[in-house]
């Protein structure tokens, strides 16, 4: 797992071992998550008002239920400041992915988004499954192509074909949508990898149960690849994998199996979702 050819946090390329597991072929969809909410009455993190005690430096006007939404700028902006395209939108949540007035009525087969780590864990428990370890996820994503840059090989667009839902054009202001989508896409809209997994890269980032560290070796490596022992520390980061529809070569070439980012457990955005695993 890992790579020495791309971003620092993916290094070093190394061997890892996991026990047997099964992984869902599809991302959890709005319909799937809606069934969970209907059965349990669950309220997601983004639908609850943030605590002033947990966010003492926050603008009180923002201490209302909401989530981070990607908003495309009208023209070129500095790539050094993510606030040029991300905004906290009161009322944004899995039911209203772009904020009040938007809905998922026509997106039942799209991946659910605005999901915090605890939301993903709650769903996984409900279906009798778990969130994948980083090593499990990466093993499955590679589809048997050890060392390949992408889940389908080493060419980003073989024969000009788009193999995943990613960004075409100059991020974050120009998206030509050559792959047919500007935003999330229905699960299964792009080819599966050799293990039959759809949208394992692109579309939305995916939560894993592994703590995020950089430059892992030895004991730290094993810790990185096992589930966190706590979900209560707001500063704790977990690994998300797979990239999203916002990944563009000029900014974020992360629609690859080795790619990884760290997100705090309270992160909810319009481009993070999840899938589950089951271990015998």
C-alpha positions in Angstrom: 0.0 0.0 0.0 1.0 3.6 -0.4 3.1 5.2 -3.1 6.5 7.0 -3.4 5.4 8.8 -6.7 2.7 11.2 -5.6 2.0 13.1 -2.3 4.1 13.1 0.8 1.3 11.6 3.0 1.2 8.4 0.9 4.9 7.5 1.5 6.5 5.1 1.9 5.2 2.4 -0.4 5.1 -0.6 1.9 3.6 -4.0 2.5 0.6 -4.4 4.8 -1.5 -7.4 5.8 -5.2 -7.7 6.6 -7.5 -10.5 7.6 -10.3 -11.7 5.3 -13.2 -9.4 4.8 -16.1 -8.5 2.4 -16.7 -5.0 1.2 -19.8 -3.4 -0.3 -19.6 -3.1 -4.1 -21.5 0.3 -3.8 -21.3 3.4 -1.8 -24.1 3.9 0.7 -26.8 5.9 -1.1 -29.4 8.4 -0.1 -32.0 5.7 -0.3 -30.0 3.4 1.9 -29.4 6.1 4.5 -33.0 7.2 4.3 -34.1 3.7 5.2 -31.8 3.8 8.3 -33.2 7.2 9.4 -36.8 6.1 8.9 -36.2 3.0 11.0 -34.2 4.5 13.8 -35.1 8.3 13.9 -31.3 9.0 13.7 -30.3 12.7 13.4 -27.0 13.3 11.7 -24.2 15.5 13.1 -24.9 18.2 10.5 -28.5 18.4 11.6 -27.6 19.2 15.2 -26.5 22.6 16.4 -22.8 22.8 17.3 -21.9 23.3 20.9 -20.4 26.7 21.8 -18.2 24.9 24.4 -16.7 22.7 21.7 -16.2 25.7 19.3 -15.3 28.6 21.6 -13.7 30.6 18.7 -16.6 30.2 16.3 -18.8 33.0 15.1 -22.1 32.6 17.2 -24.0 33.1 13.9 -22.5 29.9 12.6 -23.4 27.8 15.7 -26.5 26.5 13.9 -27.0 23.2 12.1 -25.2 23.1 8.8 -22.3 21.7 6.8 -19.6 22.6 4.3 -20.7 23.0 0.7 -18.6 23.4 -2.4 -19.5 26.6 -4.2 -17.9 27.1 -7.6 -16.3 30.5 -7.9 -17.1 32.7 -11.0 -13.5 32.9 -12.1 -9.9 32.0 -11.2 -9.0 32.2 -7.5 -6.0 31.4 -5.4 -5.6 27.7 -4.7 -3.8 28.5 -1.4 -7.1 29.2 0.4 -9.8 26.6 0.4 -12.3 29.2 1.6 -12.4 30.4 -1.9 -14.7 27.5 -2.8 -15.9 26.0 0.6 -18.5 27.7 2.7 -20.4 26.7 5.9 -24.0 26.7 4.8 -26.7 26.7 7.6 -29.2 24.0 6.9 -27.0 21.9 4.6 -27.2 18.2 5.4 -27.8 14.9 3.8 -31.4 15.7 2.9 -30.4 19.2 1.6 -27.0 18.7 0.1 -26.6 22.3 -1.2 -28.5 23.9 1.6 -32.1 24.9 2.2 -34.3 24.7 -0.9 -32.3 21.8 -2.3 -33.3 18.1 -2.0 -32.3 14.6 -2.9 -35.7 13.8 -4.5 -34.0 13.0 -7.8 -30.8 11.6 -6.2 -32.0 8.5 -4.3 -29.2 6.5 -6.1 -26.5 9.0 -5.4 -24.0 8.6 -2.5 -25.2 10.1 0.7 -23.0 13.1 1.8 -22.6 15.5 4.7 -21.9 12.4 6.8 -19.7 12.7 9.9 -17.6 9.8 11.1 -20.2 9.0 13.9 -23.0 9.0 11.4 -21.2 6.5 9.2 -20.4 4.3 12.2 -24.1 4.4 13.3 -25.3 3.2 9.9 -22.7 0.5 9.7 -23.7 -0.9 13.1 -27.4 -0.8 12.0 -26.7 -3.0 9.0 -24.4 -5.3 11.1 -21.2 -4.2 9.4 -18.2 -1.9 10.1 -16.2 0.9 8.4 -13.2 -0.4 6.6 -9.6 -0.1 7.8 -7.4 2.0 5.5 -5.5 -1.1 4.5 -8.7 -3.1 3.8 -10.0 -0.3 1.7 -6.8 0.1 -0.3 -6.4 -3.6 -0.9 -10.0 -3.7 -2.2 -9.6 -0.6 -4.3 -6.5 -1.9 -6.1 -8.4 -4.8 -7.5 -5.3 -7.0 -7.6 -3.2 -4.4 -9.5 -0.4 -4.1 -7.0 1.6 -0.9 -7.6 -0.6 0.6 -10.3 -1.3 4.3 -10.1 -5.1 3.9 -10.6 -7.6 1.2 -9.8 -7.7 0.3 -13.5 -4.0 0.6 -14.4 -1.4 3.4 -14.9 -3.2 5.5 -17.5 -5.5 8.1 -16.0 -7.9 8.0 -19.0 -7.3 4.8 -21.0 -8.2 5.4 -24.7 -9.7 8.7 -23.6 -12.3 7.0 -21.4 -13.4 8.5 -18.1 -13.1 5.7 -15.5 -14.4 7.7 -12.5 -16.4 10.8 -11.6 -13.7 13.5 -11.3 -13.2 17.2 -12.2 -12.4 18.2 -15.8 -11.1 21.7 -16.4 -9.3 24.2 -14.2 -10.3 23.7 -10.5 -12.2 25.2 -8.8 -13.9 27.6 -11.3 -14.1 25.7 -14.6 -15.7 22.2 -14.8 -16.3 21.1 -18.4 -18.1 17.9 -17.1 -16.7 15.8 -19.9 -17.5 12.7 -17.8 -21.2 13.6 -17.8 -21.4 14.9 -14.3 -20.8 18.1 -12.4 -21.3 17.0 -8.8 -22.1 13.5 -7.5 -23.2 10.8 -9.9 -25.4 7.8 -9.4 -23.5 4.9 -7.9 -22.4 2.4 -10.6 -22.3 5.0 -13.3 -18.6 4.3 -14.0 -16.9 0.9 -14.6 -16.2 -1.3 -11.6 -12.6 -2.3 -10.7 -11.4 -5.9 -11.1 -13.0 -6.9 -7.7 -16.4 -5.6 -8.8 -16.3 -2.4 -6.7 -18.0 0.7 -8.2 -17.0 4.3 -7.4 -14.1 3.1 -5.3 -12.3 6.3 -6.5 -14.0 9.5 -7.5 -17.5 10.6 -6.8 -17.1 11.0 -3.0 -14.3 10.5 -0.4 -14.9 7.5 1.9 -14.4 7.3 5.7 -12.2 4.6 7.1 -11.9 3.6 10.7 -8.1 4.2 10.7 -6.4 7.0 12.5 -4.5 9.5 10.2 -0.8 9.7 10.6 2.0 10.7 8.1 5.2 8.8 7.5 4.0 5.7 9.3 6.4 2.9 10.1 6.6 0.0 12.6 4.1 0.3 15.5 2.8 3.5 14.0 2.0 1.6 10.8 0.0 -1.0 12.6 -1.9 1.8 14.5 -2.7 3.5 11.2 -4.2 0.4 9.9 -6.4 -0.5 12.9 -9.6 1.0 14.1 -9.5 4.0 16.4 -10.1 3.2 20.1 -12.0 6.4 20.6 -14.4 8.6 18.7 -14.7 11.4 21.2 -11.6 13.5 20.5 -12.5 16.3 18.2 -8.9 16.8 17.2 -8.5 13.2 16.1 -8.3 12.7 12.4 -9.3 9.6 10.5 -8.3 8.6 7.0 -10.6 9.2 4.1 -9.8 7.5 0.8 -10.6 7.6 -2.9 -10.9 11.2 -3.9 -14.1 12.8 -5.2 -15.8 14.5 -8.1 -13.8 17.6 -7.0 -10.4 16.0 -7.7 -8.5 17.7 -10.5 -4.9 17.1 -11.7 -4.2 20.9 -11.3 -5.1 20.7 -7.6 -5.9 17.3 -6.1 -4.8 14.2 -8.1 -6.2 11.9 -5.5 -8.6 9.6 -7.4 -6.1 6.8 -6.8 -6.0 3.9 -4.3 -2.9 5.1 -2.5 -4.2 8.6 -2.0 -5.3 9.6 1.5 -6.3 12.6 3.5 -7.0 13.2 7.2 -10.4 14.6 8.4 -11.5 15.4 11.9 -14.3 13.3 13.2 -16.8 16.2 13.1 -16.1 16.9 9.4 -19.2 17.0 7.2 -19.0 18.1 3.6 -20.8 17.8 0.3 -18.2 15.4 -1.0 -17.6 12.8 1.8 -19.6 9.5 2.1 -18.7 5.9 2.9 -19.2 2.2 2.3 -19.1 -0.7 4.7 -17.3 -4.0 5.3 -18.2 -7.2 6.9 -15.6 -9.4 8.6 -16.2 -13.2 9.1 
